[in-house]
Amino acid sequence: MAIEREKVEQVLNKTRPMLQRDGGDVELVDVTDDGRVFVRLKGACGGCPMATMTLKSFIERAIKKDIPEVASVQQVR
C-alpha cells in the first residue's frame, strides 16, 4: 500500500514548530513504495550534532505513530 505524501506532510507540519523554534526545519524529499520516507533537515538542524537524534527520536517517531506503514525515515543532504 502506497503511503500518501500528503499524510506525511501533515505529520511534518506538527513537528515544524519545535524545529523552527531552534532555527531549523524539515523538508519532505520522497516517499517510496516500500515505506521509506526521505527528509532533508534544513537551517540549524542541517548541521547540528544532534540531527540524527532529532530525526530518529522526534521526526521518525511522530511519523510512525500517525502512519504505522512507514518502515523508516532517512535523512538526505
C-alpha positions in Angstrom: 0.0 0.0 0.0 1.4 3.4 -1.0 1.9 6.0 1.7 0.4 9.3 0.8 2.8 12.2 0.7 0.1 14.5 2.0 -0.3 12.4 5.2 3.5 12.6 5.7 3.4 16.4 5.2 0.6 16.7 7.7 2.8 15.0 10.4 5.8 17.0 9.5 3.7 20.2 9.9 3.2 19.1 13.5 6.9 18.8 14.1 7.9 22.0 12.4 7.2 24.5 15.3 9.7 22.8 17.5 12.4 22.6 14.8 11.7 26.2 13.8 12.0 27.4 17.4 15.6 26.3 17.2 16.3 27.8 13.8 15.7 24.6 11.8 13.1 23.0 9.6 12.4 19.8 7.7 11.6 19.2 4.0 10.0 16.1 2.6 12.1 14.8 -0.2 10.5 11.4 -1.2 8.2 8.6 0.0 9.0 5.2 -1.6 6.6 2.3 -2.3 8.4 0.2 0.3 7.6 2.6 3.1 10.8 4.7 3.4 10.5 8.4 3.9 13.3 10.7 3.0 13.6 14.1 4.5 16.2 16.9 4.5 16.9 18.8 7.7 17.4 22.5 7.0 18.7 25.5 8.7 20.3 24.9 12.2 19.1 21.3 12.1 21.1 20.5 9.0 24.4 20.9 10.7 23.5 20.2 14.3 25.4 17.4 16.0 22.1 16.2 17.4 20.4 15.9 14.0 20.4 12.1 14.0 18.7 12.1 17.4 16.2 14.7 16.3 15.5 12.6 13.1 15.0 9.3 14.8 13.7 10.2 18.3 11.4 13.0 17.2 10.5 13.1 13.5 10.5 9.3 12.8 8.6 8.6 16.0 5.9 11.2 15.1 5.5 9.8 11.6 5.4 6.2 12.6 2.9 7.0 15.3 0.4 8.5 12.8 1.4 6.4 9.8 2.4 2.9 11.1 3.0 1.7 7.5 6.2 3.8 7.4 9.2 1.5 7.7 11.9 4.2 8.2 12.7 7.8 8.0 16.1 8.7 6.5 18.0 11.9 6.1 19.3 13.1 2.7 21.7 16.0 2.3 
